Amino acid sequence: MPAYALRFTCPVGTPAAVSGPGVGTALQCPSCGSSHVAQVLGDNGGVSFVCTACGHSWS
């Protein structure tokens, strides 16, 4: 997978650190709860997510 296909949605460890007025909460892995999640763009334009902490992927 090319490096440009990954976009990290939350560079910090907890959703509380990025939440507040006018700021959405961080995306969390449904498997381990980590907010270290990358958005992966597929060849057909689809979007899925990969947890960089545990490797779980979902769309």
Secondary structure, 3 states (H helix, E strand, C coil): CCHHHEEECCCCCCHHHCCECCECCCCCCCCCCCCCEEEEECCCCCEEEEECCCCCEEC
